[in-house]
Amino acid sequence: MTELSTVAFDIETTGFETRDQLTVVGFDSAVASRVFLNTDGTTPSPTLTDQLNEKLQTAVQLTSHDSKRELLTELTTFVTSTLTQRNAKLVAYNGERWNGGFDLPFLRTRLCTHSLEWPFGTLPYVDVMDVFEKRFNTSENTLNGVYGELIGAGMNELDPFADSSEAVTAWEESTFEPLITHNVADIRRTRALMDLAERYCSKSDFSMKSLEPVV
């Protein structure tokens, strides 16, 4: 399994309901982070990417999109033309598990309602939350909690938000820099935890699933 490189994945939204907005989608690899921002028609600062890269050190490639549909369209193109061509696995923290999860179900619904195809079909998927619940003795089960216990401050210090509701407020106020920084912290925490788990756990401890649809 370690022969597959890790691409960590996380989304930001305004809530959990079908009417809620998809605001940010981020992917992180060893080389860089790729982030898609839904500006909802607002024009972001022309220096936003430079500000992020100055703060985050490892490169962030950011594109801004005027609507959720535009973001989803570009996301689909990126996944099918770039991610699926790599020898990689998609990894999330509570993205989709046997008893629930958030990120992939949310995306699946939005792609369906916009008549866009499911782009992740050829990527194997691992939810790293399962590994830490079953194979590590931690007192926390949140992404930032587990990261803090096992790795340290790092990305937790970088994250400007103490609560996910702050990400909603930031998007509504078009305060995009802290919102994207929060997303990048999440995807980099996820990839760091996957790397740690692969150093301490056997292949049989990971539940890898196919995301390929039946039809």
GUMARTOR-755069 format. One record per residue (C-alpha): x, y, z. Coordinates in steps of 0.05 Angstrom, whole numbers, plus 5000, padded with zeros to 4 digits. Example, Ala and Ser with C-alpha at 12.3 -4.5 7.8 and 13.67 -1.06 7.14 Angstrom:
residues 2
524649105156527349795143
END
This chain:
residues 215
500050005000505750485015507750434941501750874928503151604944498151954990493652514965489852805024483153105013478253565051472454025036469454635070462054785068456955245100453454655134450953945128444354025091443053945017441854695010448754875039454455134997460954794979466155334992473155014987476054354962483354194977488153644958495153564987501053154962508453144980509653664925504254184936497054334955491654444903485754854927479255054893475455654922468155834909467956594914460456624900461757194851466357594897473057804869478657574915484957984928489857924870495357784920491657224955495856654927502357024943500057155014498356415024504956174996508856645039505356385101504955645083511855535054510154905015506855124950499355234944496255254875489655634882484055754832477856174845471056014817464756444815459955884832459355194862457954904793464155224764468354954822465454254813466854264738474054464748474853964805472353404760477253594706483053624755481452944786480552584720486352904682491352944739489952534801487451904767493751894725498151824786500051204825496351484885491051364937485851864961485851955037481052335082479352395156472052205164471052315090467151665080466851075127462550455132457850805180457951505151462852055137462052735107466352965049464952444995457452395009456953155005460753174939456852584911450352954922452853604891455753264830449152894820444853524826449353884775449253284727456753194732460152514730463452194791470952324778474251884832472751204802479850964791482751214857483350744917480851074981482951025054479551375113485051475163480251615220478750875224486050695235486951185293480450965327482550225325490150205326492350795369490850975441488651705437483952095480481652515421478052315357478052975318483153115264486553675302486053305368489252665343494553065305496253465367496852845411501252435364505052945323504853605360503154335347505354425275499154495231494854625292498655275305497755465232490255365233486856045247480255725269478655395335471655195312468954995243463555525248468956045238470155765168462955905151463256615176469756745138466756515072460356925083464757535096469357375036475257325084478556805041485756775067484256465136478956005104483955715055489355685109484555265151483254795093490654715078491954575152486754025149489353685086496553715111494453445180490952875144496952705101501652745161497252265200496951775142504551785137505051655212499951075209503850745152510050755196506750405254501049975226500749365181497349365113491648945143490049515191487849965133481149895099482350085026476050144983474550264911470750894892468950624824461350654812457450044789455550354722
END
